[in-house]
Amino acid sequence: PGTISFIGKAKFDGELKLISHLDAMVSMDSANMHMASLAGTPAISIWGATSPLAGFLGWNQREEDCIQLPLECRPCSIFGNKPCMHGDYRCMNIPPETVADRIIKRIGLQ
């Protein structure tokens, strides 16, 4: 409820146009974060096995908008293509409230 899937409904330029109208976009450390950068839209990015310190943070995105856990095993992979050494992907145990709080803070609802 309250969501709309845009999958397959527009070409690349249409997706960028839609993203340009967002107050902020939530993304993992993926192409979507970089698409938000192209559109001039802030991205709240979620980082697990990888780290923005490896140089993959989107252009003009803020490091304080990166959500990540301070674990000694991170980053365990530069490209996120290695299995978790602990077998449990503890780096992804980010509470949904943390993401929601960062969104609220970023778009100025607080």
SEKOL-938018 format. One record per residue: residue number from 0; x, y, z of N, C-alpha, C in turn; residue in one letter. Coordinates in Angstrom, 2 decimals. Each point is the difference from the previous one (the first is absolute). Example, Ala and Ser with C-alpha at 12.3 -4.5 7.8 and 13.67 -1.06 7.14 Angstrom:
BEGIN
+-----+---------+---------+---------+---------+---------+---------+---------+---------+---------+------+
:  nr :    n.c1 :    n.c2 :    n.c3 :   ca.c1 :   ca.c2 :   ca.c3 :    c.c1 :    c.c2 :    c.c3 : rest :
+-----+---------+---------+---------+---------+---------+---------+---------+---------+---------+------+
:   0 :   13.19 :   -5.69 :    7.80 :   -0.89 :    1.19 :    0.00 :    0.90 :    1.20 :    0.00 :    a :
:   1 :   -0.35 :    1.05 :   -0.72 :    0.82 :    1.19 :    0.06 :   -0.77 :    1.09 :    0.73 :    s :
+-----+---------+---------+---------+---------+---------+---------+---------+---------+---------+------+
***
This chain:
BEGIN
+-----+---------+---------+---------+---------+---------+---------+---------+---------+---------+------+
:  nr :    n.c1 :    n.c2 :    n.c3 :   ca.c1 :   ca.c2 :   ca.c3 :    c.c1 :    c.c2 :    c.c3 : rest :
+-----+---------+---------+---------+---------+---------+---------+---------+---------+---------+------+
:   0 :    0.83 :   -1.20 :    0.00 :   -0.83 :    1.20 :    0.00 :    0.87 :    1.26 :    0.00 :    p :
:   1 :   -0.42 :    0.99 :   -0.74 :    0.71 :    1.27 :    0.00 :    1.21 :    0.03 :   -0.90 :    g :
:   2 :    0.21 :   -1.04 :   -0.80 :    1.14 :   -0.01 :   -0.91 :   -0.49 :   -0.21 :   -1.43 :    t :
:   3 :    0.80 :    0.48 :   -0.93 :   -0.29 :   -0.18 :   -1.41 :    1.25 :   -0.55 :   -0.66 :    i :
:   4 :   -0.14 :   -1.11 :   -0.69 :    1.13 :   -0.57 :   -0.73 :    0.13 :    0.71 :   -1.34 :    s :
:   5 :    1.20 :    0.42 :   -0.33 :    0.28 :    0.69 :   -1.24 :    0.76 :   -0.92 :   -0.96 :    f :
:   6 :    0.15 :   -1.25 :    0.38 :    0.76 :   -0.96 :   -0.79 :   -0.65 :   -0.19 :   -1.37 :    i :
:   7 :    0.79 :    0.20 :   -1.05 :   -0.47 :   -0.22 :   -1.36 :   -0.98 :    1.03 :   -0.53 :    g :
:   8 :   -0.20 :    1.10 :    0.72 :   -0.99 :    0.99 :   -0.42 :    0.60 :    1.20 :   -0.72 :    k :
:   9 :    1.33 :    0.09 :   -0.04 :    0.64 :    1.12 :   -0.67 :    1.39 :   -0.41 :   -0.45 :    a :
:  10 :    0.51 :    0.74 :   -0.94 :    1.38 :   -0.19 :   -0.43 :    0.90 :    0.78 :    0.95 :    k :
:  11 :    1.30 :   -0.10 :   -0.22 :    0.99 :    0.60 :    0.88 :   -0.26 :    1.49 :    0.23 :    f :
:  12 :   -0.26 :    0.76 :   -1.05 :   -0.21 :    1.44 :    0.16 :   -1.26 :    0.29 :    0.83 :    d :
:  13 :   -1.02 :   -0.84 :   -0.13 :   -1.20 :    0.17 :    0.82 :    0.26 :   -0.30 :    1.46 :    g :
:  14 :    0.83 :   -1.01 :    0.26 :    0.37 :   -0.31 :    1.39 :    0.76 :    1.17 :    0.62 :    e :
:  15 :    0.95 :    0.56 :   -0.75 :    0.76 :    1.15 :    0.52 :   -0.92 :    1.19 :    0.27 :    l :
:  16 :   -0.98 :    0.21 :   -0.87 :   -0.94 :    1.10 :    0.21 :   -0.80 :   -0.22 :    1.28 :    k :
:  17 :   -0.47 :   -1.22 :    0.21 :   -0.74 :   -0.31 :    1.23 :    0.89 :    0.22 :    1.22 :    l :
:  18 :    1.21 :   -0.52 :   -0.04 :    0.94 :    0.14 :    1.14 :    0.26 :    1.48 :    0.29 :    i :
:  19 :    0.05 :    0.83 :   -1.03 :    0.29 :    1.43 :    0.20 :   -1.09 :    0.71 :    0.79 :    s :
:  20 :   -1.18 :   -0.61 :    0.09 :   -1.11 :    0.61 :    0.76 :   -0.09 :   -0.50 :    1.44 :    h :
:  21 :    0.86 :   -0.92 :    0.38 :   -0.03 :   -0.54 :    1.37 :    0.69 :    0.95 :    0.96 :    l :
:  22 :   -0.47 :    0.03 :    1.25 :    0.70 :    0.74 :    1.06 :    1.29 :   -0.71 :    0.36 :    d :
:  23 :   -0.02 :   -1.32 :   -0.02 :    1.17 :   -0.84 :    0.26 :   -0.32 :   -1.39 :   -0.51 :    a :
:  24 :    1.05 :   -0.76 :   -0.28 :   -0.16 :   -1.36 :   -0.47 :    0.74 :   -0.93 :    0.92 :    m :
:  25 :   -0.62 :   -1.12 :    0.35 :    0.66 :   -1.01 :    0.81 :    0.55 :   -1.05 :   -0.95 :    v :
:  26 :    1.27 :   -0.32 :    0.18 :    0.66 :   -0.93 :   -0.91 :    1.08 :   -0.75 :    0.75 :    s :
:  27 :    0.34 :   -1.16 :   -0.51 :    1.22 :   -0.64 :    0.48 :    1.15 :    0.65 :   -0.77 :    m :
:  28 :    1.19 :   -0.48 :    0.19 :    1.15 :    0.57 :   -0.72 :    0.00 :   -0.55 :   -1.42 :    d :
:  29 :   -0.92 :    0.49 :   -0.82 :   -0.20 :   -0.58 :   -1.32 :   -0.18 :    1.09 :   -1.05 :    s :
:  30 :   -0.33 :   -0.44 :   -1.19 :   -0.23 :    0.94 :   -1.10 :   -1.08 :    1.01 :    0.33 :    a :
:  31 :   -1.00 :   -0.39 :    0.79 :   -1.08 :    0.94 :    0.33 :    0.52 :    1.22 :    0.75 :    n :
:  32 :    0.98 :   -0.18 :    0.86 :    0.60 :    1.14 :    0.70 :    0.66 :    0.93 :   -1.02 :    m :
:  33 :    0.66 :   -0.57 :   -0.99 :    0.67 :    0.81 :   -1.02 :   -1.02 :    0.67 :   -0.93 :    h :
:  34 :   -1.13 :   -0.65 :   -0.22 :   -1.07 :    0.64 :   -0.77 :   -0.55 :    1.20 :    0.76 :    m :
:  35 :   -0.14 :   -0.12 :    1.31 :   -0.44 :    1.14 :    0.81 :    1.00 :    1.14 :   -0.12 :    a :
:  36 :    1.28 :   -0.33 :   -0.02 :    1.04 :    1.02 :   -0.17 :   -0.18 :    0.73 :   -1.33 :    s :
:  37 :   -0.23 :   -0.75 :   -1.08 :   -0.22 :    0.61 :   -1.31 :   -1.21 :    0.92 :   -0.01 :    l :
:  38 :   -1.01 :   -0.36 :    0.78 :   -1.24 :    0.78 :    0.05 :    0.07 :    1.14 :    1.01 :    a :
:  39 :    1.10 :    0.08 :    0.77 :    0.12 :    1.05 :    1.01 :   -0.85 :   -0.25 :    1.23 :    g :
:  40 :   -0.29 :   -1.26 :    0.28 :   -0.85 :   -0.38 :    1.12 :    0.84 :   -0.62 :    1.11 :    t :
:  41 :   -0.19 :    0.41 :    1.25 :    0.74 :   -0.62 :    1.10 :   -0.36 :   -1.48 :    0.12 :    p :
:  42 :    1.00 :   -0.82 :    0.30 :   -0.21 :   -1.43 :    0.18 :    0.37 :   -0.41 :    1.41 :    a :
:  43 :   -0.92 :   -0.66 :    0.67 :    0.28 :   -0.65 :    1.27 :    0.47 :   -1.40 :   -0.40 :    i :
:  44 :    1.28 :   -0.28 :    0.17 :    0.54 :   -1.27 :   -0.49 :    0.31 :   -0.95 :    1.15 :    s :
:  45 :   -0.28 :   -1.26 :   -0.23 :    0.20 :   -1.05 :    0.99 :    1.18 :   -0.86 :   -0.44 :    i :
:  46 :    1.00 :   -0.10 :    0.87 :    1.25 :   -0.69 :   -0.32 :    0.16 :   -1.20 :    0.93 :    w :
:  47 :    0.24 :   -1.16 :   -0.58 :    0.20 :   -1.22 :    0.78 :    1.45 :   -0.42 :   -0.05 :    g :
:  48 :    0.31 :   -0.92 :   -0.90 :    1.35 :   -0.53 :   -0.11 :    0.98 :    1.01 :   -0.57 :    a :
:  49 :   -0.50 :    0.99 :   -0.71 :    0.85 :    1.01 :   -0.63 :    0.06 :    1.26 :    0.86 :    t :
:  50 :    0.77 :    0.97 :   -0.46 :    0.15 :    1.24 :    0.76 :    0.14 :    1.18 :   -0.96 :    s :
:  51 :   -0.59 :    1.14 :    0.33 :    0.19 :    1.18 :   -0.84 :    1.46 :    0.45 :   -0.03 :    p :
:  52 :    0.79 :   -0.43 :    0.97 :    1.42 :    0.36 :    0.03 :    0.78 :   -0.63 :   -1.15 :    l :
:  53 :   -0.59 :   -0.99 :   -0.67 :    0.66 :   -0.64 :   -1.14 :   -0.13 :    0.86 :   -1.27 :    a :
:  54 :   -0.72 :    1.11 :    0.10 :   -0.09 :    0.92 :   -1.12 :   -1.23 :   -0.13 :   -0.86 :    g :
:  55 :   -1.00 :   -0.74 :    0.45 :   -1.19 :   -0.22 :   -0.83 :   -1.22 :    0.82 :    0.44 :    f :
:  56 :    0.19 :    0.95 :    0.89 :   -1.11 :    0.86 :    0.38 :   -0.42 :    0.82 :   -1.21 :    l :
:  57 :   -1.29 :    0.17 :   -0.19 :   -0.50 :    0.75 :   -1.14 :    0.51 :    1.44 :   -0.01 :    g :
:  58 :    0.17 :    0.54 :   -1.20 :    0.49 :    1.37 :   -0.17 :   -0.93 :    0.97 :    0.71 :    w :
:  59 :    0.59 :    0.86 :    0.80 :   -0.73 :    1.04 :    0.72 :   -0.92 :   -0.54 :    1.09 :    n :
:  60 :    0.14 :   -1.26 :    0.36 :   -0.77 :   -0.55 :    1.12 :    0.79 :    0.22 :    1.29 :    q :
:  61 :   -0.71 :    0.06 :    1.11 :    0.65 :    0.30 :    1.28 :    0.29 :   -1.28 :    0.78 :    r :
:  62 :    1.19 :   -0.03 :    0.59 :    0.37 :   -1.17 :    0.79 :   -0.93 :   -0.19 :    1.20 :    e :
:  63 :   -0.55 :    1.08 :    0.54 :   -0.91 :   -0.14 :    1.13 :   -1.34 :   -0.62 :   -0.42 :    e :
:  64 :   -0.25 :   -0.13 :   -1.29 :   -1.20 :   -0.68 :   -0.48 :    0.25 :   -1.48 :   -0.26 :    d :
:  65 :    1.20 :   -0.47 :    0.31 :    0.34 :   -1.42 :   -0.14 :   -0.33 :   -0.70 :    1.31 :    c :
:  66 :   -0.79 :   -1.04 :   -0.07 :   -0.36 :   -0.77 :    1.18 :    0.84 :   -1.28 :   -0.03 :    i :
:  67 :    0.76 :   -0.19 :    1.07 :    0.89 :   -1.16 :    0.07 :    0.31 :   -0.30 :    1.45 :    q :
:  68 :    0.33 :   -1.23 :    0.27 :    0.33 :   -0.41 :    1.36 :    1.52 :   -0.01 :    0.19 :    l :
:  69 :    0.46 :    0.45 :    1.14 :    1.45 :    0.03 :    0.27 :    0.51 :   -1.37 :    0.47 :    p :
:  70 :    0.26 :   -0.87 :   -0.95 :    0.48 :   -1.35 :    0.32 :    1.45 :   -0.15 :   -0.46 :    l :
:  71 :    0.79 :   -0.71 :    0.79 :    1.40 :   -0.21 :   -0.36 :    0.16 :   -0.78 :   -1.30 :    e :
:  72 :   -0.96 :   -0.80 :   -0.37 :    0.09 :   -0.82 :   -1.21 :   -0.39 :    0.77 :   -1.27 :    c :
:  73 :   -0.43 :    1.23 :    0.15 :   -0.40 :    0.81 :   -1.16 :    1.11 :    0.93 :   -0.40 :    r :
:  74 :    0.20 :    0.24 :   -1.28 :   -0.64 :   -0.72 :   -1.09 :    0.65 :   -1.36 :   -0.20 :    p :
:  75 :   -0.81 :   -0.98 :   -0.26 :    0.56 :   -1.33 :   -0.25 :    0.21 :   -0.22 :   -1.49 :    c :
:  76 :   -0.51 :    0.93 :   -0.80 :    0.14 :   -0.10 :   -1.44 :   -0.10 :    1.38 :   -0.61 :    s :
:  77 :    0.87 :    0.32 :   -0.92 :   -0.07 :    1.29 :   -0.67 :   -1.24 :    0.07 :   -0.89 :    i :
:  78 :   -0.31 :   -1.09 :   -0.68 :   -1.12 :   -0.02 :   -0.94 :   -1.22 :   -0.73 :    0.53 :    f :
:  79 :    0.03 :   -0.51 :    1.22 :   -1.14 :   -0.71 :    0.58 :   -0.21 :   -1.38 :   -0.59 :    g :
:  80 :    1.05 :   -0.59 :   -0.52 :   -0.15 :   -1.29 :   -0.68 :    0.63 :   -1.18 :    0.74 :    n :
:  81 :    0.28 :    0.17 :    1.28 :    0.59 :   -1.10 :    0.79 :   -1.01 :   -0.45 :    1.06 :    k :
:  82 :    0.02 :   -1.27 :    0.34 :   -0.91 :   -0.47 :    1.06 :    0.42 :    0.56 :    1.36 :    p :
:  83 :   -0.96 :    0.11 :    0.88 :    0.25 :    0.50 :    1.35 :    0.90 :   -0.98 :    0.76 :    c :
:  84 :    1.07 :    0.53 :    0.59 :    0.92 :   -0.86 :    0.75 :   -0.65 :   -0.60 :    1.24 :    m :
:  85 :   -1.06 :    0.62 :    0.49 :   -0.71 :   -0.51 :    1.18 :   -1.20 :   -0.85 :   -0.39 :    h :
:  86 :   -0.41 :    0.11 :   -1.27 :   -1.12 :   -0.78 :   -0.49 :   -1.37 :    0.55 :    0.35 :    g :
:  87 :   -0.05 :    1.22 :    0.58 :   -1.31 :    0.52 :    0.43 :   -0.32 :    1.41 :   -0.50 :    d :
:  88 :    0.90 :    0.59 :   -0.77 :   -0.19 :    1.36 :   -0.53 :   -0.47 :    0.97 :    1.08 :    y :
:  89 :    0.71 :   -0.02 :    1.11 :   -0.35 :    0.88 :    1.12 :    0.05 :    1.48 :   -0.37 :    r :
:  90 :    0.72 :    0.31 :   -1.05 :    0.10 :    1.39 :   -0.46 :   -1.35 :    0.52 :   -0.51 :    c :
:  91 :   -0.94 :   -0.89 :   -0.23 :   -1.32 :    0.41 :   -0.48 :   -1.05 :    0.03 :    1.10 :    m :
:  92 :    0.42 :   -0.13 :    1.24 :   -0.93 :    0.07 :    1.13 :   -0.28 :    1.46 :    0.37 :    n :
:  93 :   -0.43 :    0.75 :   -0.97 :   -0.32 :    1.42 :    0.17 :   -1.50 :    0.10 :    0.26 :    i :
:  94 :   -0.38 :    0.52 :    1.16 :   -1.43 :    0.11 :    0.31 :   -0.73 :    0.93 :   -0.97 :    p :
:  95 :   -1.21 :   -0.35 :   -0.41 :   -0.77 :    0.87 :   -0.90 :   -0.18 :    1.40 :    0.58 :    p :
:  96 :   -0.07 :    0.08 :    1.32 :   -0.15 :    1.32 :    0.65 :    1.19 :    0.90 :   -0.29 :    e :
:  97 :    1.19 :   -0.59 :   -0.12 :    1.20 :    0.78 :   -0.32 :   -0.14 :    0.63 :   -1.38 :    t :
:  98 :   -0.50 :   -0.78 :   -0.94 :   -0.19 :    0.50 :   -1.36 :   -1.08 :    1.09 :    0.00 :    v :
:  99 :   -1.12 :   -0.26 :    0.66 :   -1.09 :    0.97 :    0.05 :    0.46 :    1.30 :    0.66 :    a :
: 100 :    0.75 :   -0.09 :    1.09 :    0.50 :    1.19 :    0.70 :    0.91 :    0.83 :   -0.90 :    d :
: 101 :    0.86 :   -0.68 :   -0.78 :    0.91 :    0.72 :   -0.89 :   -0.76 :    0.70 :   -1.12 :    r :
: 102 :   -1.04 :   -0.64 :   -0.51 :   -0.83 :    0.63 :   -1.03 :   -0.67 :    1.24 :    0.56 :    i :
: 103 :   -0.60 :   -0.14 :    1.17 :   -0.69 :    1.14 :    0.63 :    0.97 :    1.14 :    0.24 :    i :
: 104 :    1.18 :   -0.31 :    0.48 :    1.01 :    1.03 :    0.25 :    0.44 :    0.66 :   -1.31 :    k :
: 105 :    0.19 :   -0.80 :   -1.04 :    0.52 :    0.53 :   -1.27 :   -1.00 :    0.89 :   -0.70 :    r :
: 106 :   -1.27 :   -0.34 :    0.03 :   -0.96 :    0.81 :   -0.74 :   -0.65 :    1.08 :    0.87 :    i :
: 107 :    0.47 :    0.12 :    1.24 :   -0.39 :    1.11 :    0.83 :   -1.36 :   -0.11 :    0.66 :    g :
: 108 :   -0.45 :   -1.18 :    0.29 :   -1.28 :   -0.16 :    0.69 :    0.16 :    0.01 :    1.51 :    l :
: 109 :    1.21 :    0.14 :    0.47 :    0.23 :   -0.07 :    1.45 :    0.31 :    1.37 :    0.55 :    q :
+-----+---------+---------+---------+---------+---------+---------+---------+---------+---------+------+
***
